[in-house]
């Protein structure tokens, strides 16, 4: 067998091996949801999605930091895109788009929060890392349902970790807590303004 034949054989073998890998392991980075589709991903029963953009002032960041306690965001958005989700004029909750740094790059996701302050659901919108994308798995994200700001949302504490994706799992936990704190701070300031 000549050198060219060996290369073709090895190339075919590697290609066949890659084709046998689960799809989730073949492609890690990607865009999975648009901003417009994000609120429906966490509130599929919603019929009305009212968009709101909140500027992240220094005062808002300070209030968020006070609410977050030990949790320190790795990234501060310049503004937060939020949606009030309704079904037949009944408010189902809020959907907040947040970003946190995974290992090297930002992870963008949407957090659905019920009126009682508990997490409805979490969905990945954009994943930019070449590995660790298993955090997109619905089974992993389901762990956040029902959690609130009192939960640590940390791997090995109240969130099952994914081998090879610990930093991404930590980032999602930070982002969920940031979304919960944001809604709590906004509710408090809107209540004080009335």
GUMARGU-165384 format. One record per residue (C-alpha): residue in three letters; residue number from 1; x, y, z. Coordinates in nm, 3 decimals. Each point is the difference from the previous one (the first is absolute). Layout:
+-------+------+---------+---------+---------+
: vexlo : gulo :      xx :      yy :      zz :
+-------+------+---------+---------+---------+
:   ALA :  NUM :       X :       Y :       Z :
...
+-------+------+---------+---------+---------+
END
This chain:
+-------+------+---------+---------+---------+
: vexlo : gulo :      xx :      yy :      zz :
+-------+------+---------+---------+---------+
:   UNK :    1 :   0.000 :   0.000 :   0.000 :
:   UNK :    2 :   0.146 :   0.336 :  -0.104 :
:   UNK :    3 :   0.019 :   0.317 :   0.207 :
:   UNK :    4 :  -0.291 :   0.161 :  -0.190 :
:   UNK :    5 :  -0.215 :  -0.309 :   0.058 :
:   UNK :    6 :   0.077 :   0.001 :   0.374 :
:   UNK :    7 :  -0.094 :   0.368 :   0.025 :
:   UNK :    8 :  -0.330 :  -0.060 :  -0.180 :
:   UNK :    9 :  -0.071 :  -0.301 :   0.221 :
:   UNK :   10 :   0.080 :   0.193 :   0.323 :
:   UNK :   11 :  -0.198 :   0.301 :  -0.121 :
:   UNK :   12 :  -0.302 :  -0.222 :  -0.073 :
:   UNK :   13 :   0.039 :  -0.172 :   0.337 :
:   UNK :   14 :   0.009 :   0.331 :   0.190 :
:   UNK :   15 :  -0.298 :   0.132 :  -0.199 :
:   UNK :   16 :  -0.199 :  -0.314 :   0.075 :
:   UNK :   17 :   0.092 :   0.025 :   0.369 :
:   UNK :   18 :  -0.112 :   0.363 :   0.015 :
:   UNK :   19 :  -0.328 :  -0.088 :  -0.169 :
:   UNK :   20 :  -0.068 :  -0.253 :   0.276 :
:   UNK :   21 :   0.043 :   0.259 :   0.277 :
:   UNK :   22 :  -0.319 :   0.140 :   0.145 :
:   UNK :   23 :  -0.097 :   0.325 :  -0.170 :
:   UNK :   24 :   0.041 :   0.195 :   0.326 :
:   UNK :   25 :   0.368 :  -0.096 :   0.014 :
:   UNK :   26 :   0.072 :   0.087 :  -0.362 :
:   UNK :   27 :  -0.108 :   0.363 :   0.010 :
:   UNK :   28 :   0.043 :   0.199 :   0.318 :
:   UNK :   29 :  -0.011 :   0.367 :  -0.102 :
:   UNK :   30 :  -0.301 :   0.142 :  -0.175 :
:   UNK :   31 :  -0.300 :   0.229 :  -0.005 :
:   UNK :   32 :  -0.307 :  -0.187 :   0.122 :
:   UNK :   33 :  -0.262 :   0.271 :   0.063 :
:   UNK :   34 :  -0.063 :   0.351 :  -0.127 :
:   UNK :   35 :  -0.096 :   0.280 :   0.236 :
:   UNK :   36 :  -0.356 :  -0.018 :  -0.137 :
:   UNK :   37 :  -0.026 :  -0.376 :   0.058 :
:   UNK :   38 :   0.158 :   0.005 :   0.347 :
:   UNK :   39 :  -0.305 :   0.080 :   0.216 :
:   UNK :   40 :  -0.207 :  -0.270 :  -0.170 :
:   UNK :   41 :   0.274 :  -0.255 :   0.079 :
:   UNK :   42 :  -0.048 :   0.053 :   0.376 :
:   UNK :   43 :  -0.376 :   0.073 :  -0.011 :
:   UNK :   44 :  -0.133 :  -0.211 :  -0.290 :
:   UNK :   45 :  -0.361 :   0.056 :   0.114 :
:   UNK :   46 :   0.036 :   0.380 :  -0.030 :
:   UNK :   47 :  -0.209 :   0.186 :  -0.256 :
:   UNK :   48 :   0.129 :   0.355 :   0.055 :
:   UNK :   49 :   0.363 :   0.109 :   0.042 :
:   UNK :   50 :   0.055 :   0.366 :   0.092 :
:   UNK :   51 :   0.363 :   0.103 :  -0.048 :
:   UNK :   52 :   0.174 :   0.240 :   0.234 :
:   UNK :   53 :   0.361 :   0.119 :   0.004 :
:   UNK :   54 :   0.150 :   0.105 :   0.333 :
:   UNK :   55 :   0.324 :   0.201 :  -0.001 :
:   UNK :   56 :   0.259 :  -0.123 :   0.247 :
:   UNK :   57 :   0.092 :   0.310 :   0.198 :
:   UNK :   58 :   0.265 :   0.005 :   0.272 :
:   UNK :   59 :  -0.282 :   0.026 :   0.254 :
:   UNK :   60 :  -0.170 :  -0.312 :  -0.140 :
:   UNK :   61 :   0.329 :  -0.193 :   0.005 :
:   UNK :   62 :   0.061 :   0.098 :   0.362 :
:   UNK :   63 :  -0.350 :  -0.117 :   0.096 :
:   UNK :   64 :   0.059 :  -0.327 :  -0.189 :
:   UNK :   65 :   0.331 :  -0.056 :   0.179 :
:   UNK :   66 :  -0.169 :   0.054 :   0.337 :
:   UNK :   67 :  -0.272 :  -0.249 :  -0.094 :
:   UNK :   68 :   0.244 :  -0.260 :  -0.135 :
:   UNK :   69 :   0.217 :  -0.012 :   0.312 :
:   UNK :   70 :   0.296 :  -0.236 :  -0.059 :
:   UNK :   71 :  -0.088 :  -0.060 :  -0.367 :
:   UNK :   72 :   0.206 :   0.223 :  -0.226 :
:   UNK :   73 :  -0.103 :   0.028 :  -0.366 :
:   UNK :   74 :   0.283 :  -0.044 :  -0.250 :
:   UNK :   75 :  -0.163 :   0.238 :  -0.246 :
:   UNK :   76 :  -0.222 :   0.306 :   0.029 :
:   UNK :   77 :  -0.242 :   0.064 :  -0.281 :
:   UNK :   78 :  -0.046 :   0.362 :  -0.112 :
:   UNK :   79 :  -0.372 :  -0.071 :  -0.015 :
:   UNK :   80 :  -0.237 :  -0.283 :   0.080 :
:   UNK :   81 :  -0.260 :  -0.121 :  -0.248 :
:   UNK :   82 :  -0.306 :  -0.125 :   0.183 :
:   UNK :   83 :  -0.343 :  -0.121 :  -0.098 :
:   UNK :   84 :  -0.322 :  -0.002 :   0.199 :
:   UNK :   85 :  -0.174 :  -0.320 :  -0.106 :
:   UNK :   86 :  -0.378 :  -0.033 :   0.010 :
:   UNK :   87 :  -0.264 :  -0.249 :  -0.097 :
:   UNK :   88 :  -0.348 :   0.144 :  -0.049 :
:   UNK :   89 :   0.087 :   0.314 :   0.206 :
:   UNK :   90 :   0.136 :  -0.208 :   0.291 :
:   UNK :   91 :   0.369 :   0.063 :   0.075 :
:   UNK :   92 :   0.196 :  -0.326 :  -0.012 :
:   UNK :   93 :   0.331 :   0.162 :   0.091 :
:   UNK :   94 :   0.305 :   0.180 :  -0.132 :
:   UNK :   95 :   0.267 :  -0.120 :  -0.242 :
:   UNK :   96 :   0.342 :   0.162 :   0.047 :
:   UNK :   97 :   0.294 :  -0.034 :  -0.239 :
:   UNK :   98 :   0.337 :  -0.010 :   0.177 :
:   UNK :   99 :   0.362 :  -0.080 :  -0.080 :
:   UNK :  100 :   0.280 :  -0.149 :   0.204 :
:   UNK :  101 :   0.352 :  -0.106 :  -0.091 :
:   UNK :  102 :   0.047 :  -0.377 :  -0.024 :
:   UNK :  103 :   0.367 :  -0.091 :  -0.021 :
:   UNK :  104 :   0.107 :   0.267 :  -0.248 :
:   UNK :  105 :  -0.308 :   0.131 :  -0.180 :
:   UNK :  106 :  -0.349 :   0.126 :   0.089 :
:   UNK :  107 :  -0.295 :  -0.236 :   0.021 :
:   UNK :  108 :  -0.333 :   0.166 :  -0.084 :
:   UNK :  109 :  -0.317 :  -0.150 :   0.145 :
:   UNK :  110 :  -0.353 :   0.086 :   0.099 :
:   UNK :  111 :  -0.143 :  -0.055 :   0.348 :
:   UNK :  112 :  -0.376 :  -0.028 :   0.046 :
:   UNK :  113 :  -0.115 :   0.113 :   0.344 :
:   UNK :  114 :  -0.348 :  -0.057 :   0.140 :
:   UNK :  115 :  -0.185 :   0.276 :   0.191 :
:   UNK :  116 :   0.088 :  -0.177 :   0.330 :
:   UNK :  117 :   0.373 :   0.050 :  -0.073 :
:   UNK :  118 :   0.075 :  -0.362 :  -0.089 :
:   UNK :  119 :   0.171 :  -0.107 :  -0.322 :
:   UNK :  120 :  -0.243 :  -0.124 :  -0.264 :
:   UNK :  121 :   0.269 :  -0.119 :  -0.243 :
:   UNK :  122 :   0.340 :   0.082 :  -0.149 :
:   UNK :  123 :   0.100 :  -0.027 :  -0.368 :
:   UNK :  124 :   0.335 :   0.054 :  -0.171 :
:   UNK :  125 :  -0.005 :   0.257 :  -0.278 :
:   UNK :  126 :   0.366 :   0.025 :  -0.106 :
:   UNK :  127 :   0.288 :  -0.224 :   0.105 :
:   UNK :  128 :   0.344 :   0.114 :  -0.116 :
:   UNK :  129 :   0.241 :  -0.250 :   0.157 :
:   UNK :  130 :   0.142 :  -0.294 :  -0.199 :
:   UNK :  131 :  -0.082 :  -0.240 :   0.287 :
:   UNK :  132 :  -0.237 :  -0.022 :   0.296 :
:   UNK :  133 :  -0.313 :   0.047 :  -0.210 :
:   UNK :  134 :  -0.168 :  -0.285 :   0.187 :
:   UNK :  135 :  -0.144 :   0.271 :   0.228 :
:   UNK :  136 :  -0.251 :   0.052 :  -0.280 :
:   UNK :  137 :  -0.154 :  -0.338 :   0.079 :
:   UNK :  138 :  -0.362 :   0.039 :   0.124 :
:   UNK :  139 :   0.066 :  -0.252 :   0.277 :
:   UNK :  140 :   0.281 :   0.219 :   0.137 :
:   UNK :  141 :  -0.199 :   0.324 :  -0.030 :
:   UNK :  142 :  -0.304 :  -0.157 :   0.170 :
:   UNK :  143 :   0.195 :   0.009 :   0.328 :
:   UNK :  144 :  -0.061 :   0.375 :   0.023 :
:   UNK :  145 :  -0.381 :  -0.029 :  -0.008 :
:   UNK :  146 :  -0.161 :   0.116 :   0.321 :
:   UNK :  147 :   0.323 :   0.142 :   0.142 :
:   UNK :  148 :   0.004 :   0.353 :   0.136 :
:   UNK :  149 :   0.255 :   0.255 :   0.118 :
:   UNK :  150 :   0.054 :  -0.187 :   0.328 :
:   UNK :  151 :   0.150 :  -0.299 :  -0.187 :
:   UNK :  152 :   0.379 :  -0.002 :  -0.060 :
:   UNK :  153 :  -0.040 :  -0.135 :  -0.358 :
:   UNK :  154 :   0.349 :  -0.148 :   0.007 :
:   UNK :  155 :   0.137 :  -0.328 :  -0.133 :
:   UNK :  156 :   0.053 :  -0.257 :   0.275 :
:   UNK :  157 :  -0.239 :   0.192 :   0.231 :
:   UNK :  158 :  -0.349 :   0.008 :  -0.147 :
:   UNK :  159 :   0.084 :  -0.049 :  -0.369 :
:   UNK :  160 :   0.136 :  -0.325 :  -0.144 :
:   UNK :  161 :   0.320 :   0.074 :  -0.188 :
:   UNK :  162 :   0.090 :  -0.113 :  -0.351 :
:   UNK :  163 :   0.353 :  -0.131 :  -0.037 :
:   UNK :  164 :   0.195 :   0.235 :  -0.224 :
:   UNK :  165 :  -0.256 :   0.279 :   0.036 :
:   UNK :  166 :   0.047 :   0.116 :   0.360 :
:   UNK :  167 :   0.079 :   0.362 :  -0.094 :
:   UNK :  168 :  -0.301 :   0.014 :  -0.233 :
:   UNK :  169 :  -0.224 :  -0.144 :   0.273 :
:   UNK :  170 :   0.130 :   0.261 :   0.245 :
:   UNK :  171 :  -0.061 :   0.274 :  -0.258 :
:   UNK :  172 :  -0.361 :  -0.104 :  -0.049 :
:   UNK :  173 :  -0.054 :  -0.005 :   0.376 :
:   UNK :  174 :   0.144 :   0.354 :   0.029 :
:   UNK :  175 :  -0.216 :   0.118 :  -0.287 :
:   UNK :  176 :  -0.319 :  -0.151 :   0.144 :
:   UNK :  177 :   0.073 :   0.168 :   0.333 :
:   UNK :  178 :   0.070 :   0.330 :  -0.183 :
:   UNK :  179 :  -0.338 :  -0.021 :  -0.180 :
:   UNK :  180 :  -0.182 :  -0.079 :   0.326 :
:   UNK :  181 :   0.175 :   0.288 :   0.180 :
:   UNK :  182 :  -0.076 :   0.239 :  -0.286 :
:   UNK :  183 :  -0.371 :  -0.073 :   0.016 :
:   UNK :  184 :  -0.001 :   0.033 :   0.378 :
:   UNK :  185 :   0.181 :   0.336 :  -0.013 :
:   UNK :  186 :  -0.227 :   0.131 :  -0.276 :
:   UNK :  187 :  -0.314 :  -0.108 :   0.189 :
:   UNK :  188 :   0.128 :   0.176 :   0.311 :
:   UNK :  189 :   0.084 :   0.325 :  -0.183 :
:   UNK :  190 :  -0.328 :  -0.003 :  -0.194 :
:   UNK :  191 :  -0.190 :  -0.062 :   0.325 :
:   UNK :  192 :   0.179 :   0.290 :   0.167 :
:   UNK :  193 :  -0.079 :   0.229 :  -0.295 :
:   UNK :  194 :  -0.376 :  -0.061 :   0.032 :
+-------+------+---------+---------+---------+
END
